[in-house]
Amino acid sequence: MQSVAQAVRDGHGIGWALKTVIEEDLNYGKLESILDPFVRQLPPFYLYYPEQHRRLELLRLFIDFLTSKR
């Protein structure tokens, strides 16, 4: 994803990337979103995991990351 964003920043045309990858560039006006009318809204992520794994630190970090991106 970063390579697509970098190519667009360098003036090589348009590209598609996850909003989280280019959000800062959009906020600072370095990139412009031009295809918003054609973007499909996807349902939120759902994460299922066994109850006994709920205290695993890596899983906890991943869950925290996902919830921070809402």
C-alpha positions, -999 to 999 in steps of 0.1 A, spaced: 0 0 0 28 24 8 43 20 -27 10 29 -43 7 60 -21 43 70 -28 38 66 -66 8 89 -64 27 114 -43 54 114 -69 30 123 -96 26 90 -114 -12 90 -117 -41 80 -94 -41 50 -71 -62 32 -45 -51 27 -9 -67 21 24 -78 53 40 -57 46 71 -26 45 49 -31 79 33 -52 97 60 -24 120 70 -17 130 33 -54 137 29 -56 158 60 -26 179 50 -38 183 14 -9 163 -1 -34 139 -17 -70 144 -28 -98 118 -28 -115 119 -62 -135 86 -64 -156 90 -32 -189 86 -51 -178 51 -62 -164 38 -29 -185 10 -14 -192 12 23 -182 -21 39 -195 -35 71 -173 -33 102 -148 -60 111 -159 -88 134 -133 -107 154 -140 -142 168 -115 -159 190 -116 -187 217 -124 -174 252 -92 -190 266 -72 -167 243 -87 -134 254 -58 -126 277 -31 -131 251 -11 -98 249 -7 -99 211 -44 -105 206 -52 -77 230 -29 -53 210 -46 -63 178 -81 -57 193 -70 -23 206 -56 -14 172 -89 -24 154 -110 -5 179 -89 26 176 -96 28 138 -133 31 141 
